[in-house]
Amino acid sequence: MARSTRDGAPARGVTMLAVQVEKHLGEFALDVAFTSESRATALFGPSGAGKTSLINMIAGLLRPDRGRVEIDGEVLFDSAAQTDVPAWRRRIGYVFQEGRLFPHFTVRHNLEYGRWVGGHKSDPAAFKHVVELLDIGHLLDRRPGKLSGGERQRIAVGRALLMQPRLLLLDEPLASLDSARKRDILPYLERLRDEARVPMIYVSHNATEVKLIASRVVWLDDGKVTATGGVERLDAAQVDMLA
């Protein structure tokens, strides 16, 4: 049954994600279980906590040793049932730290690659919506080498959106940017949360970003969930100012 808002209208931009996975990576052991039904959930914790490995397992890029991953009732991975849906069939968009654009493609062709890899026909209206949402219309004929770091990340987000994903994973998308570029791109990430209607899992160790973007936080440390809750539980002392 579709979930509804308080006024009775169908809820949009909400996905039920249930994760329970175990993975040994050398001497590091990841053992994580959490559920989320929030438009923007943050995986928050120090470097080396296992955040990227965890979203790689959700995306299908890394196979858990044991466990289960489920989105809206569809099982993507279940070690007991020997279910492992390939990454390209999971309908999950992924934005990496460094964007990973094709340097020999124009911005337009990088964006269109998202539609193509998602198996979708040309949709000028969807393309226009993404371009306007991210304010990248003036960049369409440029190549990635001519873009700033913040612009490249906006293109990477647009490419992921044009896959028409049911879930968007963002792995510390601001980590490689300086403070000024972070301040430039944060409003676009807020618009993405509010207007794109695609639920997000936002990976970060920066509490300021998490407070601006997320409504729910899963704390990770040393491969385990140490707490879950709302962003109000972030202690003021944890906030890393962007300035």
C-alpha positions as CSV (number, residue, x, y, z in Angstrom):
1,M,0.0,0.0,0.0
2,A,1.3,3.5,-0.9
3,R,2.1,5.6,2.1
4,S,0.2,8.9,2.6
5,T,0.9,12.3,4.0
6,R,-1.2,13.7,6.9
7,D,-3.6,15.5,4.4
8,G,-4.2,12.1,2.6
9,A,-2.1,12.8,-0.5
10,P,0.3,10.1,-1.5
11,A,3.8,10.4,0.1
12,R,6.5,11.1,-2.5
13,G,10.2,10.9,-2.2
14,V,10.2,8.3,0.5
15,T,11.7,4.8,0.3
16,M,11.8,2.1,2.9
17,L,15.3,0.8,3.1
18,A,16.3,-2.1,5.3
19,V,19.9,-3.2,5.7
20,Q,21.5,-5.9,7.7
21,V,25.0,-6.8,6.4
22,E,28.3,-8.3,7.6
23,K,31.6,-8.0,5.8
24,H,35.2,-8.7,6.6
25,L,37.7,-6.5,4.8
26,G,41.1,-7.7,6.0
27,E,41.2,-7.0,9.7
28,F,38.3,-4.6,9.5
29,A,34.8,-6.1,10.3
30,L,31.6,-4.4,9.2
31,D,28.4,-5.5,11.0
32,V,25.6,-3.1,10.4
33,A,21.8,-3.1,10.7
34,F,19.5,-0.2,10.2
35,T,16.2,0.8,8.5
36,S,15.3,4.2,7.0
37,E,12.1,5.7,5.7
38,S,13.4,9.3,5.5
39,R,13.8,11.5,2.4
40,A,17.4,12.2,3.5
41,T,19.3,9.8,5.8
42,A,22.9,10.6,6.7
43,L,25.5,7.9,7.4
44,F,27.7,9.9,9.8
45,G,31.0,9.0,11.4
46,P,34.7,9.3,11.3
47,S,36.9,8.3,8.4
48,G,37.4,4.6,8.4
49,A,34.1,3.9,10.1
50,G,32.9,1.8,7.1
51,K,30.5,4.3,5.5
52,T,31.6,3.9,1.9
53,S,31.9,0.1,2.2
54,L,28.3,0.1,3.5
55,I,26.8,2.1,0.6
56,N,28.9,0.0,-1.9
57,M,27.0,-3.0,-0.5
58,I,23.7,-1.2,-0.9
59,A,24.6,-0.3,-4.5
60,G,25.7,-3.8,-5.3
61,L,29.4,-2.8,-5.9
62,L,30.6,-4.9,-2.9
63,R,29.1,-8.2,-1.9
64,P,28.4,-8.8,1.8
65,D,29.6,-12.0,3.5
66,R,26.2,-12.4,5.0
67,G,22.9,-10.4,5.4
68,R,20.1,-8.8,3.5
69,V,19.3,-5.6,1.7
70,E,15.8,-4.7,0.8
71,I,14.1,-1.6,-0.8
72,D,10.4,-1.1,-0.6
73,G,9.8,-4.9,-0.2
74,E,12.2,-5.9,-3.0
75,V,15.1,-8.0,-1.9
76,L,18.3,-6.9,-3.5
77,F,20.6,-9.2,-1.5
78,D,19.9,-12.1,0.7
79,S,22.8,-14.5,1.5
80,A,20.5,-17.1,2.9
81,A,18.3,-17.2,-0.3
82,Q,21.4,-16.7,-2.5
83,T,19.8,-13.5,-4.0
84,D,22.2,-10.9,-5.4
85,V,20.6,-8.4,-7.9
86,P,23.3,-6.9,-10.1
87,A,24.2,-3.3,-9.5
88,W,22.9,-2.2,-12.9
89,R,19.4,-3.6,-12.1
90,R,19.1,-2.1,-8.6
91,R,17.9,1.4,-9.9
92,I,20.2,3.1,-7.5
93,G,22.1,6.3,-8.4
94,Y,25.6,6.9,-7.0
95,V,27.5,10.1,-6.7
96,F,31.1,9.5,-5.8
97,Q,33.5,11.9,-4.0
98,E,35.2,13.0,-7.2
99,G,32.3,12.9,-9.6
100,R,33.9,10.5,-12.1
101,L,32.8,12.3,-15.2
102,F,33.9,11.2,-18.7
103,P,36.6,13.7,-19.6
104,H,36.1,13.2,-23.4
105,F,32.3,13.9,-23.2
106,T,30.7,17.2,-23.0
107,V,28.5,18.0,-20.0
108,R,25.4,17.2,-22.1
109,H,26.8,13.8,-23.1
110,N,27.8,13.0,-19.5
111,L,24.2,13.8,-18.5
112,E,22.7,11.7,-21.3
113,Y,24.9,8.8,-20.2
114,G,22.8,8.6,-17.1
115,R,19.7,8.2,-19.1
116,W,21.3,5.6,-21.4
117,V,22.7,3.5,-18.6
118,G,19.3,3.6,-16.9
119,G,17.8,2.2,-20.1
120,H,15.4,5.1,-20.6
121,K,14.3,6.7,-23.8
122,S,15.1,10.4,-24.5
123,D,12.9,12.6,-22.3
124,P,13.5,16.3,-23.0
125,A,11.2,17.4,-20.2
126,A,13.1,15.3,-17.6
127,F,16.4,16.6,-19.0
128,K,15.2,20.2,-18.8
129,H,14.0,19.7,-15.2
130,V,17.4,18.3,-14.0
131,V,19.3,21.1,-15.8
132,E,17.1,23.8,-14.2
133,L,17.2,22.1,-10.8
134,L,21.0,22.2,-10.8
135,D,21.4,25.4,-12.8
136,I,23.8,23.8,-15.3
137,G,22.3,25.0,-18.6
138,H,25.2,27.3,-19.3
139,L,27.7,24.3,-18.9
140,L,26.1,21.9,-21.4
141,D,28.7,22.3,-24.2
142,R,31.8,22.3,-21.9
143,R,34.0,19.4,-21.0
144,P,34.7,18.4,-17.4
145,G,38.3,19.7,-17.5
146,K,36.8,23.2,-17.9
147,L,34.6,23.0,-14.9
148,S,35.2,23.9,-11.2
149,G,35.0,21.1,-8.6
150,G,31.5,22.2,-7.5
151,E,30.3,22.3,-11.1
152,R,31.6,18.8,-11.7
153,Q,29.7,17.5,-8.7
154,R,26.5,19.1,-9.9
155,I,26.9,17.3,-13.2
156,A,27.5,14.0,-11.4
157,V,24.3,14.5,-9.4
158,G,22.4,15.3,-12.7
159,R,23.7,12.2,-14.4
160,A,22.6,10.1,-11.5
161,L,19.1,11.7,-11.4
162,L,18.6,11.0,-15.2
163,M,19.0,7.3,-14.4
164,Q,15.6,7.8,-12.7
165,P,16.8,6.0,-9.6
166,R,14.6,5.0,-6.7
167,L,17.4,5.8,-4.3
168,L,20.4,8.2,-4.5
169,L,23.7,7.5,-2.7
170,L,26.0,10.4,-2.2
171,D,29.5,9.5,-0.9
172,E,30.9,12.6,0.7
173,P,30.2,14.7,-2.4
174,L,31.8,17.8,-0.9
175,A,34.9,16.2,0.6
176,S,37.2,17.3,-2.3
177,L,35.9,20.9,-2.3
178,D,37.2,23.9,-0.5
179,S,35.0,25.9,1.9
180,A,33.8,28.4,-0.8
181,R,32.8,25.6,-3.2
182,K,31.0,23.8,-0.4
183,R,28.9,26.9,0.3
184,D,28.2,27.1,-3.4
185,I,26.9,23.6,-3.8
186,L,25.0,23.1,-0.5
187,P,21.9,25.0,-1.7
188,Y,21.7,22.7,-4.7
189,L,21.8,19.6,-2.5
190,E,19.0,21.1,-0.4
191,R,17.0,21.7,-3.5
192,L,17.7,18.2,-4.6
193,R,16.3,16.9,-1.3
194,D,13.2,19.1,-1.5
195,E,12.4,19.0,-5.2
196,A,13.8,16.0,-6.9
197,R,11.6,13.5,-5.0
198,V,14.4,10.9,-4.9
199,P,15.3,9.7,-1.4
200,M,19.0,10.1,-0.5
201,I,21.6,8.4,1.6
202,Y,24.1,11.1,2.4
203,V,27.6,9.9,3.6
204,S,29.6,12.5,5.6
205,H,31.8,13.0,8.6
206,N,30.9,16.8,8.6
207,A,28.1,17.6,11.0
208,T,27.3,20.9,9.4
209,E,26.5,19.2,6.1
210,V,24.4,16.6,7.9
211,K,22.4,19.2,9.8
212,L,21.6,21.0,6.5
213,I,20.8,18.0,4.4
214,A,19.5,15.1,6.5
215,S,16.4,14.5,8.6
216,R,17.7,11.2,10.1
217,V,21.2,10.1,11.1
218,V,22.8,6.7,11.4
219,W,26.0,7.0,13.4
220,L,28.8,4.6,12.4
221,D,32.0,3.9,14.2
222,D,34.5,1.0,13.7
223,G,32.1,-0.9,11.4
224,K,29.1,-0.7,13.7
225,V,26.0,1.4,14.2
226,T,26.4,3.2,17.5
227,A,23.2,5.3,17.4
228,T,20.3,6.4,15.2
229,G,18.1,9.5,15.5
230,G,17.2,12.9,14.3
231,V,19.8,15.6,13.4
232,E,18.9,17.4,16.7
233,R,21.0,14.7,18.4
234,L,24.2,16.0,16.8
235,D,26.1,17.7,19.6
236,A,27.0,21.3,18.9
237,A,30.7,20.4,19.6
238,Q,30.6,18.0,16.6
239,V,29.7,20.7,14.1
240,D,32.5,21.3,11.7
241,M,32.0,24.9,10.4
242,L,32.5,25.4,6.7
243,A,34.3,28.7,7.1
